[in-house]
Amino acid sequence: MTGKGRELADMMERRKVDILCVQETRWKGSKARSIGAGFKLFYYGVDSKRNRVGVVLKEEFVRNVLEVKRVSDRVMSLKLEFEGVMLNVVSGYAPQVGCELEEKERFWSELDEVMESIPTGERVVIGADFNGHVGEGNTGDEEVMGKFGVKERNLEGQMVVDFAKRMDMGVVNTYFQKREEHRVTYKSGGRSTQVDYILCRRGNLKEISDCKVVVGESVARQHRMVVCRMTLMVCKTKRSKIEKKTKWWKLNKEECCEEFRQKLRQALGGQVVLPDDWETTAEVIRETGRKVLGVSSGRRKEDKETWWWNEEVQDIIQRKRLAKKKWDMDRTEENRQEYKELQRRVKREVSKAKQKAYDELYTRLDTREGEKDLYRLARQRDRDGKDVQQVRVIKDRDGRVLTSEESVQRRWKEYFEELMNEENEREKRVEGVNSVEQKVDKIRKDEVRKALKRMKSGKAVGPDDIPVEVWKCLGEAAVEFLANLFNRVLESERMPEEWRRSVLVPIFKNKGDVQSCSNYRGIKLMSHTMKLWERVVEARLRKVVEICEQQYGFMLRKSTTDAIFALRILMEKYRDGQKELHCVFVDLE
């Protein structure tokens, strides 16, 4: 399937296919990737050029993925959750007729293991190239298949039927009466057979209303796509609205920054100085930002890796698809040659379009915008390569899976409250500490200016939705306002209520059970203005606090990484000199 990912996504969008099991993908490794048009491919393949399987999901269902199991280059499965209903999608690729019996037995053993690992109450749909013919008619096998197969059953087809009996499943293709053209899944030369099947639990057959073969597509040369319409009975729950955010990043452009300053001045009645109280100033800034900079739609941006999908490429692929359909209907030599020629032209046009898009990207790399484009592309590829991007379900302390949004939130709250309020036993004894009572100087503008300069731009905002870019844009007016605000906080010993709130985001550590809270690291998104206040206070404390030379971490040019490097050098030196080394590396909580 190399080079055809975008064409496959276009076909799925046109045919309204949400989930697709694919075989012989040609992708090596065990990752996931976006293939364009809002579709994502989860795949698995070893170094050999044979086999390899995958599952393609529509973008809106990617967030429903709970688990991905890559058993082998012939079997993989995805577990999805829909409003409390679990759906397991299995993609399989059985050995061909001429393969060794041992290889065939290994495939069926792997498929058995996958089925046995799925709880009885969960739905299962298997989409596989079984390389076998179950045959027409169902005498003696009425409980697992219908009458509408193709031709005679062979040994490999009997293995499919035996598997269905073992696992109490039904062969979906065979239950729907269709013309033979809409039952044949493989066509090559003069041979027309049925080797691709969809299976599901017998108890869920009533949820499938139709199943047939789609003809006239040219993504695969010999195989045809088998589709079924499945309706899951789920309990409707209130969906959380997509949060729209102000496009504060536009303040990096000078023209947007100047317009923001002008509109803010107009909102303040022509005043250059910001109001004294935090609440009024914050609300005016947020409202002006929404009007001037706009808000995000909450939708996913265009796929960065399919910029090359232009009108010329789409047109030639459409012509190839029509030529394939024409050849299927009338298999003359003239139609075959026309189809073959269009296949070659598609490869050339796709290659040219990709090369042109990448040449433009390479040209932009010398500019600041080009560096940002490359960074965004790399970040998107890394994000798309992850199987689970958003955790929808989590386990409670007893290992039970929680599916409702309310119970999941309660579990996160319970976990982080325990984690952050844990008290360790320690000896409370501090001697020789002298208290210092002296007048605290007012915070000066130059302190605020220096702290503001040290703050990085482009960071996630806290609940108050005011990033540090706003204060940098407003310049001296912001410095004066912040200095006065910080002095009021210092004198009153009370900070604005907005600063006390934060958003806690769990980040997966990429190890262990994805549904276990203990495998996540909590990151708190706080007010940027409060962080600025902390920087000012921290700078003052560093001037009066004595810190030993052995202290690493939260120290300028002395990170924990530097300490680890120094420790490694020491170990190497002492090992080379065959001397004993005694050292302590302490990580304080």
N, C-alpha and C positions, 0 to 999 in steps of 0.2 A: 504493500500500500504506500510505499515511499513516493512522495511527490503528488499523491492523490488525496491527501488529508483535507484540503480545502474544498476539493470537488465532492468528497464524501459529505462534508458538512453542509454544502449547498444542496445536495440531494435530500439529506435528512430534513432540512428546513422546508424544502419544497413539498416533500411527502408527509410532513408533519409527524416525523418519527422522533420520539423522546429518548428512547433507550435502544441501543443497537449493540449486539454481540458480533465481533469481527474475528476472523481467523486469518492466518498467514499475513500478518500485518507488516512484517519485515523490520519492525522497530526493535532495536536491541536495548536491553536494560530493563529496569523495573521502576518506571516513573509514570508521570502523567503529563500531558501537554495540551495546550489549546490548539485546535485545528481550524479556528475561525468560525464566523457566523454564530457565535455563542454556544459552541460545543467543545467538550473536553474529552480527550482519549486517555483512558487508563490502560496501560499495556504491560506485557511481560514477554521477554524473549532472551534466549541465551546467545552465545557467540555464533552458533551454527546458523546457516541460512534457511533452516527448515522450521516448520511449525510456527510458534509465536501467536499469542491470543491477546484480545483486548476487549474493552467495553467503552462505548461512546455514550456520554450523557449530555442532555440539554443543560444549558447553564443554570437554569432555575432549579434543577435537581441536584447540582453539585453540592450545595450546602446540606443536602439530605444524606450524604454519604457518611456512614459511621465507621466502616471498616473495609479494607481491601486485603484480600488473601490471594497471594500469588503462589499457587501450589507447584506448578511446573510450566514449561513452555507449551503445554497442551491444556491446562486447566487453571482458571482464575475465577474469583467471585467477588462481588460487591454487596455489602449490606446497606440498605437505605431505610430511612424511617419517614413515614408519612402520617403525621398526626396520630402517633401511637401505633401505627401498623408497620410491621417490619417486612420488607421485601428483599429477598436475596436473588441477585442476578448472577447466573453462572455462564461463563463462556467456555466452550470446549472444542477441541479439534482431535478427533479420533484418528488412529493410524490407518493408512490406506490398506486396501485388500492385500497387497503383496508384502506387507510388513511382517516381521517375526511375531509369533504368538506371544512371546514374552513381553514385547512392547505393547501389544494390545491389552494384555492382562494388567500391565502396569497402569495404563490409562484408566481402565474401569475401576481399578483399586483406588486410584486417586479421586475419581468421581464419587465413589462410595464413601470415602473419608469425608469429603466436603459435605455430602448429604447428611451423614451421621452427626456432623458437628453443628447442624442447624436445628434449633429447637422445633418441636412438632407444630407449635402454634404459628410459626412464621411462614409467610408465602415464599415460594421458590419458583423461579422461571429459568429454565435452561435453554440457551440458544447455542446450538452446536452444529458443526459439520461432522456427522457421525460416520460418514463414508460407508453407509450401509443402506439397503433397501428393505423397508418393513413390508412392502408389497401391498397389493390391492386386496380388500376383503379383511375381515377380522374374526373369522370362525375360530372359536376357542380362546380368543384374546379380547373379547368384548369389553372387559373391565378396564383395559388400559389403552385402547385405540378404537378409532372408527373404521369405516369401510373404504375411505377415499385416499388410498395410497396410490402408488404407481408401479405397474408390472409385478414381477415375482419377488418374493422375499429371498434374501441370501443369508449366509452365516452371520455377517456383520449386522444385518438388520435384525436377526434373531437376538443378538446381544443387546440391541436397543430395547426390544420388547421385554427381554428378561430383566433388564435393569429397571424398566418402568414397573414391572410386577414387584420387584424387590422393594422399591421405594414408594410404592402406592402412588404412581404418577400416571398421567395420561399424555399421549402423543397428540398434541393440539392440531397439527396440520391435518390429520386424518379424520377429524370430526366434522369438517365443513365441505359440503358438496360444491365443487368448482369444476370448471372445464379443465381438461388435462394440462392445457397451456399454463393455467394458474396453479398447478400442483407440481410441475416439473421445476426443480431447483438447480439442476446442472445440465448444461447443454454444450456439447463439444462435438464437432464433426457431425456424424449422423446419430450420435447417442443422446438420448434424453432420459434422465433418471431423477430420482428424488433421494438426496443424501443429507439435506439440511433439515433439521427439525427443531420445533419448539416444544418443550415439555413443562408441565406444571403439576402441582398436587391435584389429585382427582377431586378433592373437596373444594377446590377453587376453580374448577372448570366452568362453573356457572358465571364467573366474573369475566370470562372471555366471550365476546359477542361475535367475533369474526377473525378469520385467519386465511391468508392467501399469499401467493407469490406475486411480486411486482415485476412486470416485464417492461422492457424498453429503456432500462438504465444501462449506462456504459462504464460505471465505476469498476466493476469486475468483469473480466472477459467471458468467463465460463459460468460462474455461479450467479444465481439470482437471489435477491433479498426476499426473505420470508417475513411477513409482518402480521401481527395480531393486535386486536384492540382489547385492552384489559381495563376494567373499571374497578378500582379499589373502594370498598365501603369504609369510609373513615368518618370520625367525629369531627365536625367543623369546629375550629377554635379561632379566636380572634387573633389575626396576624398583627404583629407589631409593624408600625409604619416605618418606611425607610427615612432615616434622618437626613434632612437636607442641610448642608453646611455652607457657610459663606466662603467665597473663593478668595481667602486672604492672600494666597500665593501671588495674586496679581499685583500686590504692593511692591513686588520686586521690579516692576516696570515703572520708570520715572513718570510717564504720562498718567498712569493710573494713580500713582502716589500723589501727584499734584492735584488731580481731580478730587481725590479723597479729602485732601486738606481743604480745598475750596468748599466742597459740600458740607464738611464738618463745621467750617466757619459760618456758613449760612445757617445751618441748623442751630448754632449757638447765638444767632442774632447779630452776626458780624464781629463777635468778640474773638480776640486772638488767644486769650487766656482760657484754659479749661475750667469748668466749675469746680468748687472746692470738694464737694461730697462725691464719694466713689459711685454710689448708685446712679446718680444723674449722668455722670460722665460715661460710665460703662454702657448705659442704655442708649445714649446718643451715638456712641461709637459703633455699637452693634447695628443699630438701625441704619446709620449712614453706610456702613460696610455692605449691608444687604442691598441697598439701593444702588450704590455706585459699582460694586464689584460683582453683584449677582450671587445666586446660590446654586449649588450643584443639584442635578436632577436626581441623583441617587442611583442612576443606571451605570452599568459597566461601560467603560470606554471601548473604542474600537480596538480590535486585536492588533497589537503592534507587529506581530509576525506575519500578517497577511495584507500588508500595505500593497503588495504586488498584485492583488486580486482585482485587476482593472476590467474595463468593459471589453477590451479586445480578447482577454483570456476567457471571460465568461461567454463571449459570443462563439469562439471556436470550440469550447467545450459543449455548448448547446448544439452546435452543428454535428459534433461527434456523437452525441447522444441520439440525435435524429437518424444519423447514418446507421447506428447500431440497431435501432428499432426497425429501420427499413430492411436491413440485412436479415434480421430475425423473421420478418414477414415473407421475404422473397430472397432465398439464398442463391442468388446468381453470382457469377464470378465478378461481374461489374460492380455489384453492391459490396462485395467483400473487399475489392481493391479500394473502393471509395472510403470504406470504414478504416482500412489499414493506413491509408494516406492521411486521414484526419487524426488518427492516433499519433502518427509521427509529428504532425504539425502542432498538436496540443503540447507534446513534450518540448518542442522548440520554443513555442510561445511562452510557456510557463517559465522555462529557463531564462529567456530574454527578459521577461517582466521582473523576475527575481533579481537578476543581475543589475538591471536598471535601478531598482529600488535600493539595493545595497550600495551601488555606486553613489547615489544621492546621499545615503547615510554616511558613507566614508568621507564625502566632501564636506558634510556639515560637522564632522568630528573636530575640525580645526576651530570651530566657533563654540561659544559658551552654550548656545542652545543645543548644538550637536552632542556635547558632553552629557547634557541632561537627558537627551533622547536615548543615548546609549545606556545611561544608568537606569532609566525607566524600563527599557527593553530587558535588561539583565534582571531587574527586580521582578518584572512580570513573569519571566521564564522561571525564576526561582519559585515564585508563588504558585504558578500553574503546575510546577513539577511535584507539588505536595499532594498527597492523596486526600487528606482531610484538612480543609481550610477553616472550617468553623464547626465547633462541637455543639451538636444539638441535644444530645443526651449524655447523661453522666451517671455514674454509679453512686449509691449511698454508702454509708460506712459498713453496711452488711453485704455489699456486692450486688444489690438489686439495681436494675437499670431503671432510671427515672426518665420519662419521656415528656411530661407536660412542662411547659415553660415555667410555671410557678414553682413546681417542685425542684426543677434544675436550679433556679435562682436561689431558692431556700438552701439547697445543698452547698452552693458556692459561698453563700453568706456564712453558713455554719462552719465550713472548712477554714475560710480565711479569718474568721473571728477566733477560732481555736489556735491557728498558726501564729497570728500576730499578737495574741494576748497570753502566750505561753510564758510562765514564770519558771525560771530555772533556779535551783537552790544555789545560794552563794553566801559567802560570809560578808556581812555588811560592816566593814570596819575601815574607816578612813581617818587617818591621824595626820596631824601636822599641817592641816589646811587652814590658812588664815583668810578670813572674809575681808573683802575690799569694798568699802563704801565710798563712792565718789560721784560727783556730778557727771552725768552722761552728756557728752557734747551732741548738739543737733546734727542731724545728717546733712551733709553738704551736697551741693549740686555735682561737684566733681566726683564724689563717691558714686552717685547714681549714674553719672555719665560713663565712668569706668566699668561699672557692673553691667550696664546696658551693652557696652561694646563687647563684653565677654560672652553675652548670651548668643547662642546659635539660632539661626533662622530655620524655617522649614520643619519645626517639630510639631507633634500632635498637640492640639489645644486642650485645655481643661474644660470643666463645665461652664465657666463664665464666657467661653468662646471669644476671648480677646488674646491674640497671639502677640509675641514680642515685636513682630514686624510693625504693628500699629504704632508702638512707642518710638521705634526707629524712624518711621515715616514722619512723625510729628516733630521730631527734632527737639529743639530747646524748649518748646512749649510743653512737651511731654516730660522733659527733665525737671522743669520747675514744678509741674503738677505732682510728679512722683515724689520729689523731695518733700513737698508740703504734706502729702498723704502719709509718707513714711514717718515723718515727725509726729503727726497726729496719732498714728498707731503706737509710736514709742511712748508718747506722753500718756495716752489713755489706757495703754496695755490691752487694747482690744483691736482685732483685725476685722475687716468686712466679712460678713457671713458667707459670701460667695467663695472666699478663699478657703473656707473650712471644708468645702465639698470637693470630692475627687471621683474619678471613674476608675474602677479597678478592672484591668483587662488580664485574663489568664492567658499565658503564652506557653504552648506545649514545648517540652524539653527535647522532643524528638527521640524519646526512649521510653519503653514500658507501655502499659495499657493506655490508649488514648482516652478511655472513659474513666480513668482514675484521677481524682483531683490532685493527688500527691505528685503526679507527673507534670504539673504545671507550675510556672513561676508567675507570680502576680506582679503586674506593672501598674502603677498608679499615675493617671493623667491629672495633673494639678494645674492650678491657675499660673500662667506665665508671670503675672504681676507679683504673685506671692513668691515665686522663685527668684524674681529680681530683688525683692525685699530680703530674702534669705542670703543672696549673694552679698548684699551690702553688710548685713550683720556678720556673715562669715569672714569677710575681709577685715572687719574690726577685731574679731576674736583671734584671728591668726597673728595679729600684731602683739597680743598680750599673753597668748598661751605658748608655753614652751613644749616643743614636740621633739622627742628623741630621734636620733639619726636612724634608728632601726625601724621607724614607722614607715610603712608603705601603704599605698591605697589612699585616695582622696588627698594626695600630695602632688604638688606641681613637679612634673618630670620624674616622679617616683611611683609608678603604677605597680600593681601586683605582678604584672607580666615582667617588669624589670627585676623584681625580687626573685621570681622563678628562674629567670635567666642567670642571675648572679649565683643562685643556689646550684644550678647545673654546672657552671664554670668551676665552682668550688669542688664539687663532687669529682669532676674530671681531673682537676689538678691533684687532689689527694689520692685518687685512684692510680694516676700515673706515678706518683711518688710512693705508692704502697703504704700510705699512712692512714690512721683512723681519723674519721671526721665525725664530730658530734655537733649537731645543730638542731634548732627548734624553729619550726614554721608555724606560727599561731594565727588562726583565722577567728577573729572575735565576732560574735553575733550582736 
